[in-house]
Amino acid sequence: GVTKEEISKEVSGPDIEIAVPERQGVALRFSPNINNEQLKAWRRNSTNRKTDELDSIKFSCYVVGQTLSGIYFNDELVEDDNGYPLNFASPAILEMTGTSRPLPDAIRAFFAVDPHLESAAIKILDYAGYGDDLDAEATTKG
């Protein structure tokens, strides 16, 4: 049978890599381990309080920004001067994208095209086991 340890142990899926179509040689690596609380928080933070409508771009930015584990250029992890992996809040990325806020500005600018940003988020959610979650919303909107 299944042991209690087996059920209670942290299950973490492997990182996934998603290329950024608009940026030659650039790929992002994500850790698709998202718990329900995080998902709820991102959803709450992306919902317009007046209209109660989910801003799918902002939601995608949360998913992408919070699960990023590394930015790769030609298969090399991009690091800052101190040897830390760059993320969307890194000064170098803000400078490169000409933005001052990581979320949603730098993330949107980095992807350059919103549909690519959204499809990355959908892929991450899919790997995290929330596949139907965004699809349902993506199709009812627009």
C-alpha positions, 0 to 999 in steps of 0.5 A: 500500500501507499505509505503515509510518508509517500503521501505527505512528502513534498512533491515537486515537479522538475523545472520547465523551460520555455523559450521567449519567441521574440528574443533570440537565444533566450529561454526562461526556466520555471519551477512549476510548484505552486500551491493553492494559496499562492494561486488564490493570492495571484488571482485576487491581486489580478482581479479588478475590484470594481468589475470583478474581472480577472486581468489575465495579463496581470495574472500571467505576470504573477505566474511567470514572475513568481515561478521564474527560476532562471533566465538563460541565454544560449543555454547559459544561466544569466547572473548578476555581478554577485553571481545571483541568477537574474530575475524580472526585478533585477536592475539589469532586466529593468534597464534592458526592458526600459521599465521601473516595475518588475510586475507587470511592466518588465515581464510584459516588455520582456515577452514583448507580445502578450499572447506569448506571455499568456501561453507561458503562464498557461504552460506553467499552470499546466505543469503545476496541475492547474491546467483547466484553471486558466483555460476556462477563463481564457475562453470565457473572456473576449 
